[in-house]
Every structure is written in C-alpha cells, then in structure tokens.
Amino acid sequence: MGKTKQKQDRSHYLFSNQELANLIGPLVIEQLLAVFVGMADSIMVANVGEAAVSGVSLVDNIMILIINIFAALATGGAVVAGQYIGRKDEKISM
C-alpha cells in the first residue's frame, strides 16, 4: 500500500524523452505526405480514365513497398547501432 516511486538516474542516457518525442512530429508528417501524394496522383489522372487510375494505384503500391523496405533496413541498422552503443563500443557504432 505504501509503494513509492523511485526516480531513475537518466544521466547516462543518450537522448531524453523530450528529444525522442520531438522526432514523432516529422515522422507523422512524412507518412501523411506519402499518403497525400498517392491521393493527389489518383485525383490528377481521374479524368483520363480507368486504366490510368489503375496504373497510378499500382505504381503507388510499389512505391510504398520500397519506402517500407528502406524503413525496415533503417530500423534494423538502428537496432544494431543501439546494441553497439549499449555495450560501449562506440567506435563501431558510429
């Protein structure tokens, strides 16, 4: 019943929670822009015909796939770099 929260010593952390939270905004904006570009492409060719809209949608899906592949590679690289930083091997991690 008398549980007390102990403050963690965060002085050894590389980034603060605020610095990490500041990264969320640009990431969300990037994802929204990717969606809006696909929508804008479809709207621009809507008057041309059904085949044009299908072509744009197909290419948009391929573009999103490529973006997600690079995002996965970046995430994997961040995990590996984080492991090296965690074991204080900063020469390899940079």
ZIJO-V781271 format. One record per helix or strand of 3 or more residues. SS is the DSSP state (H for helix, E for strand). FROM is the first residue (numbers start at 1). TO is the last residue. Records with the same first field share a line. If there is no record, write none. Layout:
# ZIJO-V781271
SS: FROM-TO  FROM-TO
This chain:
# ZIJO-V781271
H: 17-45  50-86  90-93
